[in-house]
Amino acid sequence: MKEISQLNELAQKIVEFEKEHRLNDTDFALLSRLSVEKVHALKAMYATPTEEEIEMLNETFNAENQSSLEE
């Protein structure tokens, strides 16, 4: 049950990030260095991210949030 909650939280974070920065899935995939298919699977909660993918997502969220604060 905990894993489903974490996947849901990650999916929501991706959706909110895309809305906030006006990105589509392709743009987000390029930014995060994940495939578009993986982004779709994460948002649909069909896939569990690896540790490396979680790290890549966190880097994306953190780097983009810092750069938008500096603008």
N, C-alpha and C positions, 0 to 999 in steps of 0.2 A: 504494500500500500504506500509506503514511503517513497518508493521509486516513481510511482504514478504521480504523486504530489510534486516531486522534483521535476519530472518531465513537464508537467502542466505549468509549473513556475517558469521553467526555461522557455517553453513555447510562448507564454505570455510576455516574457521579457523581450524575446525576439520581435514579436508583433508590436509591442509598445515602442521599441527602438526604431523599427521601420517607420512607424507613424511619425514619431518625433522628428526623425531626420529625413522624412519623405523619400524613403527607399522602397524599391520593390525587392522581391526575393533574389533576383539576379544581382542587383547592386549590393545587397547585403552579403550574398555569397562571395562576390569579389572582395569586398571589404574584409570579410572574416576568413578568407582563404578556404572556405568549404565549398563543396559542390552544391549546385542549385537543388539537386535531388536530395542531398543530405539536409539542407535547410527545410525543404518541404516535409521531409520525414520527421524532423525534429518538431516542426510546428504542428504536425498532425499527430504527434506522439507515437509514431510507428517505430522510431529508432531511439536507442539509448546512445548518447554520445560517449566516445572514449575519453580518457583523461586528457589526451592531447587536444581533442576537439573542444573540451570544456575550457582548457587553457587558451585556445585560440579565440573562443567566444568571449571569455573574460577580458582578454587583451583588446578585442574589438570594442566591447562596451566601455572599458576604461579609457582607451585612447580617444575614442570619438567624443566621449563626455568631456574630457579635458580640453580637447581642441575647440569644442563649441563654447566652452566657458571662456576661452581666451579670445574669441572673436568679438 
